[in-house]
Amino acid sequence: MLPVRVVVALTLLREVLRAFALPVHALLYLTYRDRAQRRSRETLAHWASASNASALDDFLRRCPPRPTTQPHVFVSAGEASGETHAARLLHAVRAGTDVPLRFTCFGGQQLTDAGGQVVVQLSQHAIMGLSGVLQALPLILSTFARFLRLLRHDKPDLVVLVDYPGLHLVMARAARRAGVPVIHYIAPQYWGWAPWRMARYRGCVDACLTILPFEPAFFRSSGVPCEYVGHPLLDRPDSELPVRTKVAELRADHWLCLLPGSRRSEIERHLPGMLRVARQLRSKDAHARVMIAHRDERRATTIRDILARESADFVDFAVGEVSEKLAAAHVVLAKSGTGSLEAALAGIPTVVIYRLANGFMSLAYRNYLTVPWFAAANLIAARTVLPERCFDQETGFDWAASEVEQLWDAGEARLRCLDQLADVQHRLGQPGASARAAHWVLAALGIERAEPA
């Protein structure tokens, strides 16, 4: 058996070579891009009528028999949002059985509070882009080495990786080589762009659990055992649900709610243009009010600095739970992401945008996006429910202003959007994502469990 440091070095070399091979994959993809895009459109159009038979039965049959000792589960979450889902999963697994389980985790305080033994503080280090990876390389390598030592000296019976596909796929490959089954919860959106990555994904994980209902059709067609368990947005605790009295009080006014993104770079790219849209709306409706809803206190300074720089004293900005603000909004202007889906689930007409960093990214978007939409609500409905546009020029915000004005008025566009949002909510299904994911975790451990709802 090779020393851990040698395995880490060889893995790093393999990942560097994979990075150098990216341009080759990208060029080859252009030769079958039209076929891939056509297949994606067909998959989205027909996913709702696909077979609901479980695709995980073969995976469960391949899992080792239930261990006679206390089952040992390894769980990893690489960022704060993923850790929230991982912690809820741990609670649901414990609630689903009387069998004592042991959880070793990479994550943070939420997993500790859920009963896991956190041996690497991973979730506090959000890593984005090439520069972020290079800066965090010592952390990444030490984390991987710690995982390899765990596989050798305290081998888990099951590995559950939550989101964060970069490092997690490297860990998944090592786990499978060690004979440990791997479940990936919250599968990566490889169906959306650069679909050649599906082949690597198939070789790294034994099964994946998705949070968007059309995703299993994509993964199963690529040979990846997959199940839809529901979206965690539907599982908010009562403490996070909108308070009706507060919603009613806010609805006394007509609000435009701005969701500029969760990361600082996204906020800096989107918020100035969003404020232009808000000003244009207010010039046509003097009674229109504007608010920014944001959960992350760490981004408050960035937002306040932009508001001051843009002289946007007409904006109501508060940090904290955003559900009441979303539920009370008349229209939402959102950067594409979880926030836009949350607004859609609240039944609020929403304009979805994404401003790309530069022209090169715009070129990549036009050539490598596989699916016909990028807004989750449109993908779920397999049609344009919410107006969406991806752009790299300021003129994109002029388009957004026009769409916001159409949804603002009580006309045909707004009524049609409201009607179609109800279909999106229906297609997303019922709450219970954590419980359904826990069902499959227990099944992989050979522990008797109730069928998922």
Secondary structure, 3 states (H helix, E strand, C coil): CCCHHHHHHHHHHHHHHHHHHHHHHHHHHHCCHHHHHHHHHHHHHHHHHCCCCCCCHHHHHHCCCCCCCCCEEEEEECCHHHHHHHHHHHHHHHHCCCCCCEEEEEECHHHHHCCCEEEEECCCCCCCHHHHHHHCHHHHHHHHHHHHHHHHHCCCCEEEEECCHHHHHHHHHHHHHCCCCEEEECCCCCCCECCCHHHHHHHHCCEEEECCCCHHHHHHHCCCCEEECCCHHHHCCHHHCCCHHHHHHHCCCCEEEEECCCCHHHHHHHHHHHHHHHHHHHHHCCCCEEEEEECCHHHHHHHHHHHHHCCCCCEEEEECCCHHHHHHCCEEEEECCHHHHHHHHCCCCEEEEEECCCHHHHHHHHHHECCCCCCHHHHHHCCCCCCEEEECCCHHHHHHHHHHHHHHCCCHHHHHHHHHHHHHHHHHCCCCHHHHHHHHHHHHCCCCCCCCC
